Amino acid sequence: MTSESSLFSHRWLPLLLVAPLMLLIALFFYVPVFQAFYWSFFLERPFGGGSMFVGWDNFARVLADPEFWEAGWRTIIFMVTASTLAVLIPLILALAADRKIRLALPARNVLVWPKGVAGASIGVVFAFIFNPFVGVLAPLNSAFPGIWAPGINGTDAFITLIAAHVWGGIPFNFVILLAGLQSIPKTMHQAAAMDGAGPWRRIFDVQLPLIMPQLFLTLVLEFTESVTSAFALIDTITDGGPGGATTLLVYKIYTDGFSGYDLSGASTQTAILMVFVVLLTAAQFLFLGRRINYER
């Protein structure tokens, strides 16, 4: 196929094809983000009827709220812990699948299935799995009463959220990392083996350095995704409890806006969270992206 035959017949056809997607992105992302930044400088009435410009007062009020900082720290802990595990576990599974060990082929298909499950559904399933009375830990809880109580123990509830998030993040990261591993030429493995490098040595000296672009991609996406994707899990598993132990910033924004009707405060927190995600992504590209070698 020549390059001419691969071009579109009309210059406006590519724009026409992406127009529906761009419209959806504009309506459900850019417009709400712009509205949040706009409302963060106004005192909005919860049931309409006008607004009043207050400048930076909303930001001063939010930043002086200790609950905001508590939710922010919990968000950072969740982001670092859950994102790290959501990349590390798929990496181990991808390394195992790439070595063509027993049952590796059917395992590839099974590990991709969770990608088709919605976050709310994952939350419902994990709420049942980790139920202290009928879940997988029920026998342990019967032998040692109270050892697992996510309904009253904040640490147990937080662990449940992390486990659910990691399980939901395995499919995408597994596919990306496995594709990177399979793109490594076999000659490099053979050359390393001839030099006396064992399986573990080849993993650290050959495979991991060559899939750094894929690892960087999964880390960036996971860190940004964990900030927002936790909402469905929190809403279906813990409702932010017990005692606010699992109230991350994204869930606090929801409760403040839709339960407390503090539209200005919720919008201000949304603006702060958006700036944080942008700065985090920029820092990852600044300090990690420039160290990635994309050539083999």
Secondary structure, DSSP 8 states (H G I E B T S, - for coil): --TTTTS-SSTTHHHHHHHHHHHHHIIIIIHHHHHHHHHTTEEE-TT-S-EEE-TTHHHHHHHT-HHHHHHHHHHHHHHHHHHHHHHHHHHHHHHHHHTT-TTHHHHHHHHHGGGGS-HHHHHHHHHHHT-TTTSTTHHHHHHSTTSS-TTT-HHHHHHHHHHHHHHHHHHHHHHHHHHHHHTS-HHHHHHHHHTT--HHHHIIIIIHHHTHHHHHHHHHHHHHHHHHHHHHHHHHHTTT-STTTT--HHHHHHIIIIIS--HHHHHHHHHHHHHHHHHHHHHHHHHTGGG-----
